[in-house]
Amino acid sequence: MAYDGLVAGAMAIYLNGLLSGGRIEKIYQPDKEELILYIRTGRETRRLYISSNSGHARMHLLDLDSEHSNPKIPPAFCMLLRKHFQGGRITKIRQIKSERIIEIYVDHADELGFTEEKKLIVEIMGKHSNIIAVDVATGRISDSIKRISKDVNRYREILPGLPYVFPPDHGKACFYTLSEEELEEIMKSGGSFLQKALVDGIMGIGPAIAEEICNAAVFYTKHDTEALSAAALLEITSKMSLLIHSGDLKPVVYTDKDNKPADFHIFPLSNAERVFNKVTFNDPSSAAEYYYFHKSASNRVNQKASDLKRSLTASLSKLYLKKQRLFEDLYAASNAEPYRIFGELLTANLHNIRKGASSATVFNYYDNADIDIPLDPRLSPADNAQRYFKTYSKAKTAIREKKAQLEETDLSVEYFESVLTYVENAGTTEEIEEIRAELTEGGYLRKRNHGSRTYKSKLRPLVFTAGDGSRIFVGRNNKENDLLTLKTAAKSDLWFHARGIPGSHVILSGQKGKPSDKAMTEAASLAAYYSKARSSDNVPVDYTLVKHVKKPSGAKPGMVIYTGQKTLFVNPIKEI
């Protein structure tokens, strides 16, 4: 649970310091479950993002270049917020106890000029997340982004006109006001499972931070978890509470080896630090935005790529099966020599073979022994001989055809494996659309319906600067590879490619003279990363001059042959 009660508390304190006194200039609802508030503070306008999506509910400022398209006709909830909140001033932003609930108080002038106090309640509670507008004077709900009736939740209705009722706290203690007595009761209720007891007994904390509290207490007291006292736990929780309210925090986002977000929190998580890389931030809003922006970007790429992966995997499965059957046919055709011998021996012994016989025993002058030859009794001995010659001739023709088909199938397998590698390595939706356009252009995918716009290619290879100042270019799909190697690169540039596996063409520019050994290693490491071997170590990467790289006539996009190569063994790196 990334956005727990402690993150919500730190976020509320941080946003209160920035936005209190700010005027809400604009309100948009780009999606049915999200809002963006434009808030003017002094000379600066900030964007406050609020989401009630069950999978990624949160609230934070928007600083990254994220795109949000607004509907032409604003939803009813958006119109209500514009009426009751737009133009109002934020007086305070606060968290309810240590729960994942944040309130935004706003003073707003009505039609007669009288000031009314409103509040927007943001409940960040998984599938129960919601954004609720409430009139402070009456305590009644004006409306909510999700209306909840008794049919959905019999314990708590959220409908216009009803009094707002906080979600039940199930008797949990507030993290910020914990006492030693409360912790003792919590520890007793959980028995030997201290971490679970903390999660069940303290409002707003999840398993990860509960484990961190226990680890910190163990380190502080030098006692085992089972021997921890309530006083030791209170020492840790009090320090954490003080850090949250003082704002003296260094939030951390944890990422995997591909820089995809795995988790984030306002406090370091020791278990996560042993497994993941970490990115440190100065405030909780920047950390949350970074985490969810890259998390949702990764999800969008996966969604865009899912149908391509299925299509490519299905095509490859058919090609693998075709290849297996071609091998079997080729093996059978390669063992056709006995048919030629049968035909020759029958021809040499026609006068000794009785018509209508089902077999003939003749002397085999190839190995000086008698041999039994099966016959079709419906055919004459001469016709039987011709039948064996025809079978042998068909086998010889089949060998040529099967070899040609096998070669073509191998090329198709190589191409589709390369495309699948690019899909799996893609980091943006634009890369997926480039690959989709390539497959459509090649006739491997159907064109989309006529109502959709034609995708315009934006071929731009990745560009890196080597340690010696040389430029390194990396293709991200087969069409980019062709453009880069065959059209853009100079003949004197160096060309890199992971040996024997699908991957990107990498060009090390030689414009500044002979590249250094370090630059060549960096280019090879990039070629290893942008290949099927990005998770491997000691990857072999071939390199040669661009002038030694050729594209055979009729070859599929990205398919080339090369000569004069040397090989470097490197570990993959994503960037330099």
Secondary structure, DSSP 8 states (H G I E B T S, - for coil): --S-HHHHHHHHHHHHHHHTT-EEEEEEEEETTEEEEEEEETTEEEEEEEE--TTT-EEEE--S-------SS--HHHHHHHHHTTT-EEEEEEESTTSSEEEEEEEEE-TTS-EEEEEEEEE--GGG-EEEEEETTTTEEEEESS-B-TTT-TT--B-TTSB------TT-B-GGG--HHHHHHHHHHHTT-HHHHHHHHBTT--HHHHHHHHHHHHHHH---GGG--HHHHHHHHHHHHHHHHHT----EEEE-TT--EEEEESS--HHHHTTSEEEE-SSHHHHHHHHHHHHHHHHHHHHHHHHHHHHHHHHHHHHHHHHHHHHHHHHHHHT-HHHHHHHHHHHHTGGGS-TT-SEEEEEETTTTEEEEEE--TTS-HHHHHHHHHHHHHHHHHHHHHHHHHHHHHHHHHHHHHHHHHHHHH--SHHHHHHHHHHHHHTTSS----TTS---------EEEE-TTS-EEEE-SSHHHHHIIIIIIS-TTSEEEEETTS-B--EEE--TTSS--HHHHHHHHHHHHHTBTTTT-SSEEEEEEEGGGEE--TT--TT--EE-S-EEEEE---S--
